Structure formats: C-alpha cells, structure tokens
Amino acid sequence: MSGAVLAFRAVAHDGRAMREEAVDRSEEALLARVARGDEAALAEVYDRFGRIAYGLALRIIRDERLAEDAVQEAFLAVWRNAPAFDPGRASARSWVLTLVHRRAVDLVRREERRRADTLEPETEPSGSSAAEDAELRTRRVEVQGALAQLPEDQRRPIELAYYGGFSQSELAEQLSLPLGTIKSRMFTGLKRLGELLESEP
C-alpha cells in the first residue's frame, strides 16, 4: 500500500475522530444546559437520542406502548439527574442509554410481577395488603388532583396515554397534532406533574 494512501487514511481517521469528539462535547454541553433547567436543551437531547432510545427499550420490552413509557420515564430521569452527569465517567450517549436500559428492565420486572400476581390464587387480604391498598387509593387521588392542575393541552394526552393505553403515534392521530407536539406536551406535563406530586405534604 502506497504511502499516499496510508497518509490519506490517517488524515481521514483523524478528521473522523475530531468530528466525533466535537459531537461528544456538544452532547455534554446539552446535558450541562439541561442541568441548569433548560427545557429546550432537554428537547434537543430527546431529538438526538429519542429514536435510538426507543429502539433499545423495544428490544428489551418487546411491547411498543411499554417501550414508549420506558423512554418517557428515562428522559424524566435525564431531566432530574442531569446535574449528576459526569463526562469523565461516560459519554452523554452512554449515560442517557443507560437510564433508558434501567427503566426498560424495571418495566419488564414490574410486568412480570403483575402477571405473577394475577396467576396466584385469591387469598384473604392481610392487614399489610389492606394498608397497601389504602396507600394506592390515596396516591391515585393525589395523582388525579395533580393532573387536574395541568393545562388541558398537557393533561389530555397524558390521561389518554396512561388511562386509555394510547401510544404517542395514536395520540397524534386522534388529537390531529404533530407527533413532536404530543411528545413536547407530555414531557412538559409529566415534569410539572412530578413537581406537583413532590410538593404534596
């Protein structure tokens, strides 16, 4: 192989490495903006990683609706945990996809527990399960109260998704809105919902 070809390959490799490094820095900068509470930066992070995140979640869960839930929960975790991101330990992409992977695995385990519970024979409720039921009812009331405080354009897609079982694509079609608008409204609504629930006494 000629020296010219080798030199060209070395230059091309160096150029590619520089571009990848620049991308890494821009992604890290986005997470730094998210850590400062920049919602537009969170939307950019979603635009950059949303597709690959969904693909990862779908491979783990094998259910489109649950995969969308996992991605939503993961990006809420990105919003909450961005200040803890350490670029010295992982790239922005790896960090985000790790959060997606964890949420997807959590959802798989939750679904397995739910299915196992439905297969168990009915028994008399114990005091602890009665207490858990009461706590769930209280939590449900709190969630419904927090939902009622959201603007209609944020509350409606969340209710349809979580109570009606609609995917984001189905919501976009049903509400005659672009898919990006549905995603944005759900992100904003879920973030606000989390804030309202955290402020509950």
C-alpha positions in Angstrom: 0.0 0.0 0.0 1.4 3.4 -1.0 2.5 6.0 1.5 0.0 8.4 0.0 -2.9 6.1 0.6 -1.7 5.5 4.2 -1.4 9.2 4.8 -4.9 9.8 3.4 -6.4 7.1 5.7 -4.6 8.6 8.7 -5.9 12.1 7.8 -9.4 10.7 7.3 -9.3 8.8 10.6 -8.0 12.0 12.4 -10.8 14.0 10.9 -13.5 11.5 11.9 -12.1 11.3 15.4 -12.2 15.1 15.7 -15.8 15.2 14.5 -16.8 12.5 17.0 -15.0 14.4 19.8 -16.8 17.6 18.7 -20.2 15.7 18.8 -19.4 14.4 22.3 -18.6 17.9 23.5 -21.8 19.3 22.1 -23.8 16.5 23.7 -22.1 17.1 27.0 -22.9 20.8 26.6 -26.5 19.9 26.1 -26.7 17.9 29.3 -25.0 20.8 31.1 -27.8 23.1 29.9 -30.4 20.5 31.0 -28.7 20.5 34.4 -29.4 24.3 34.6 -33.1 23.7 33.9 -33.1 24.4 30.2 -36.2 22.7 28.8 -35.2 23.5 25.2 -31.9 21.5 25.8 -33.9 18.6 27.0 -36.0 18.6 23.8 -32.7 18.7 21.8 -31.4 15.7 23.8 -34.6 13.9 23.0 -34.4 14.7 19.3 -30.8 13.4 19.3 -31.3 10.2 21.3 -35.1 9.5 21.2 -35.1 7.2 18.2 -32.2 5.0 19.4 -33.6 5.1 23.0 -36.9 3.8 21.8 -35.2 1.0 19.7 -33.2 -0.1 22.8 -36.3 -0.1 25.0 -38.3 -2.0 22.4 -35.6 -4.7 22.1 -35.7 -5.2 25.9 -39.5 -5.0 26.5 -40.9 -6.1 23.1 -44.0 -4.0 23.7 -44.4 -0.7 21.8 -46.5 1.1 24.5 -44.3 0.0 27.4 -41.2 0.9 25.4 -42.6 4.4 25.0 -43.3 4.5 28.7 -39.7 3.5 29.4 -38.4 6.2 27.2 -40.6 8.8 28.8 -39.6 7.8 32.3 -35.9 7.7 31.2 -36.0 11.2 29.9 -37.7 12.5 33.0 -34.7 10.9 34.8 -32.4 12.7 32.5 -34.1 16.0 33.5 -33.9 15.2 37.2 -30.4 13.7 37.2 -28.5 15.8 34.6 -26.6 17.6 37.4 -25.1 14.3 38.4 -23.8 13.5 34.8 -20.0 13.2 34.9 -18.4 13.4 31.4 -15.3 11.9 32.8 -17.1 8.6 33.5 -19.3 8.2 30.4 -20.3 9.9 27.2 -23.6 11.7 27.1 -25.0 9.0 24.8 -23.9 6.1 27.1 -25.3 7.9 30.1 -28.7 8.5 28.5 -29.0 5.0 27.1 -28.0 3.5 30.5 -31.0 5.3 32.0 -33.2 4.0 29.2 -31.9 0.5 29.8 -32.6 0.7 33.5 -36.1 1.9 33.0 -36.9 -0.7 30.4 -35.6 -3.5 32.7 -37.6 -2.1 35.6 -40.8 -2.1 33.5 -40.1 -5.7 32.4 -39.7 -6.8 36.1 -42.9 -4.8 37.0 -44.9 -6.5 34.3 -43.6 -9.9 35.3 -44.6 -9.3 38.9 -48.0 -8.1 37.8 -48.6 -11.2 35.7 -47.4 -13.4 38.5 -49.8 -11.7 40.9 -52.7 -12.4 38.6 -51.9 -16.1 38.5 -51.7 -16.5 42.3 -54.9 -17.9 43.9 -57.0 -15.5 45.8 -56.4 -15.3 49.5 -57.9 -13.4 52.3 -56.4 -9.8 52.3 -53.9 -9.4 55.1 -53.6 -6.2 57.2 -50.4 -5.3 55.2 -52.2 -5.6 51.8 -55.2 -3.6 53.1 -52.7 -0.9 54.1 -51.1 -1.1 50.7 -54.5 -0.8 49.0 -55.3 2.3 51.1 -52.0 3.8 50.2 -52.6 3.1 46.5 -56.0 4.7 46.7 -54.5 7.8 48.4 -51.8 8.0 45.8 -54.3 7.7 43.0 -56.3 10.6 44.4 -53.1 12.7 44.7 -52.2 11.9 41.0 -55.7 12.8 39.9 -55.6 16.1 41.8 -52.2 16.9 40.3 -53.5 16.1 36.8 -56.4 18.5 37.3 -54.0 21.3 37.9 -52.3 20.8 34.5 -53.4 22.8 31.4 -55.8 20.9 29.2 -53.3 20.6 26.3 -50.9 18.8 28.7 -53.4 16.8 30.7 -55.4 15.3 27.9 -52.6 13.4 26.1 -51.3 12.2 29.5 -54.7 10.9 30.5 -55.3 9.2 27.1 -51.8 7.6 27.2 -51.9 6.3 30.8 -55.6 5.6 31.3 -56.6 4.9 27.7 -53.5 3.0 26.6 -52.8 5.1 23.5 -49.3 5.3 22.1 -47.9 8.7 21.2 -48.4 8.0 17.5 -52.1 7.1 18.1 -52.5 10.3 20.2 -51.0 12.4 17.4 -53.6 10.9 15.0 -56.5 11.1 17.5 -55.8 14.7 18.5 -54.8 15.8 15.0 -51.4 17.1 16.2 -47.8 16.6 15.1 -46.1 13.8 16.9 -43.4 16.2 18.1 -46.1 18.4 19.7 -47.5 15.4 21.6 -44.1 14.5 22.8 -43.3 18.0 23.9 -46.6 18.4 25.7 -46.2 15.1 27.5 -42.7 15.9 28.6 -43.7 19.3 30.0 -46.9 17.9 31.6 -45.1 14.9 33.2 -42.3 17.2 34.5 -44.9 19.5 36.0 -46.9 16.5 37.4 -43.7 15.3 39.1 -43.2 18.7 40.7 -46.8 18.8 41.9 -46.6 15.4 43.4 -43.2 16.1 45.1 -44.7 19.2 46.7 -47.5 17.1 48.3 -47.3 17.0 52.1 
